[in-house]
Amino acid sequence: MSSQPTIEQRLDAVEARLAIGQLPVRYALATDSRDIDGWVRLFVPDVQVGRSGSGRDALAAFIGPRLRAFRRSVHFVGAHRIDLDAGDRDRATGAVYCRAEHEVGDRWIVMAICYFDEYRRVGGEWLFVRRRAKHWYSADISEHPQGVGFNGWAHPRAAMLPQEFPTWEAFWAAH
């Protein structure tokens, strides 16, 4: 026999999903407007910044140079899956689709991205703990992604999707 969630628990889950759903939109707007202060406030205060440290100051120092790699950008946020942690009501994970466009010199680079996110509620506010971006392709708007090996921009990581979805290889192996 399973117990039904209370109305308070259900309302908390709805409010959590609504608040978490705004994070990728605020992230995209902060990126495109180059609002570094707003951008870093979307992350937990103790955010881990790779091997270079932790905290929002370290995150600001990390992201500033990366945002200067392109002049203008437009991030279109799409589908967003949010999974609330059943054992910890202050934690969640999610996946967010995004089509991003970047002005890089005289090129206009288009990317199809999926962000794999971890979220935590801190002081009543939902924030990013971590974002891992994986992409299907990056290519100049005048190129076909296949024509540039799915990586037409000097991107630090090769295209990882769709192969990194756990069901991808099994689907194709069955046929």
N, C-alpha and C positions, 0 to 999 in steps of 0.2 A: 504494500500500500504506500503510495507516494503522497506526500503532503503538497497541497496546492500553495503557490506563493501568495503572500498577503497582498492586499491592494497597495500597501506602502512599498513592498519589494517590487511589485510590477511597475509602479510609478517611478521608482528609483531607476529601474532598468530602462524605461522609456526616456527619462531625462538624461541618463548616461549616454544612450545612443544618439540623442539629439546633440549633446555637447561634443561628443567625440566626432560626430559627423561634420562639425564646423571646423575642426582642426585642419584637415587637408585644404579646405577653402581658404582659411586664414594663412596657411603656409604658402599657398600659390600666390595670393595677393601680396604677401610680404616679400616673396621672392621677386615677383615682377615689378614691384615698386621700390625694391632695394631698401626695404625697411628692416635693417639688421636687428635693431632693438626689438621690434615687434616679432621678428622671426625667432630670436633666441628665447623670448618669453613663452613661446609655444612648447618649450621643452622643460622637463623637470629640472629644478635647480642643480641637482648633482649629476647632470647628464654626462655620460662617458664619451669623450671625444677621441676615439681610436687610442693610439699609444701616446698622443700628445697631451693628455691630461683629462680633467673633468671640470664641469661647471660651465655656466653660461658665458663667462668671459673667454674661456678657452674655445667655446663653440663659435663665438663672434669672431675671434682671431682666425679660426679655421675657415669659416664660410666666406668672409670678406674677399680674399683673393680668388676664391672659386667663382664668385658672382661677377668678378671683373673679367673672366674668361670670355664673356659674351656681353654685347651691348644691351640689347633688348631681349625680352623673353615674354612668352605667353604660355601659361599652364592651364589647360582645361581639365578639371577634375571630373571623373566619370563615376563608374560603379564603385561602391564602397561596402565591403563586408565587414561587420563588426561582431566579434565574438566576446561576450562578457565572460569573465572567469567565474565559474560556478563556485569555486572555493574561496575567492577573494573579491568582494564586491568593489574594490578599488583598483582592479586590474582588468585589462582587456587586450585583445590583439585584433588586427584587422589587415585587410588588403585593399588598396585603392588603385584604380586604373587612372592613368593620366596621359594626355597627349600634350607634349611640350614642344614649343618652337623657340629657337634661339638664333639671334643675329650674331654670327661669328665672322668678323671681317666682312667680306662681300658675299658670304654664304648665308642661307637661311636653313638651319638644321631642324628637322622634325624628328621627334623621338616618341615611340610608344613605350610607356613605362608602367610597371606595377610596383607600388611601394608596399613593402611588408612591414607593418607597424606594430609597436608595443606601446600601450598607453597605461598611465597610472593617474589616479585621482590624488591630488595633493592639496590639502587645505580646502577641500570642496571643489577644486578645479581640475578638469581633465586635461592632461598634457601628454606630449610625446615622451616616451622613454628612449625610443630608438626608431629610426626609419632606415630600412634597407631598400634601395632602389635597384630594381633589375629591369632590363629593357629587352624588347623584342628587336628593335633596330634603331639606328640613327642614320639619317641620310639627308642630304641637301634636298630641298623641295623639288628640284629639277631632276633628281636621281630616283631610280628604283632601288629599294633596299637590297634586293638580291644583287644588283649591279655593283654594290660597294661592300659586299660580304656582310651586310647587316650592321656595319660599323663604319659609317662614313664621316665620323667626327673623331678627333683625337680624344676619345673617351677613355678614362682609366681602366674600364673593365669591358670585356667583350660582351656581346649580346648573350644573355643567359636564358632567355625565355623563347619558346615554351618548354624547352627541354628540362628545366628545373622544377616544373610542376610534377609532383610525385606520380600522377596518373598518366603522364604523357607517354613515356616509353612503354608502359604496360598496354596502353591502348593500341599502339602501332605494332607491338610484338604479337598481339592476338590476331593479326590479319595477315 
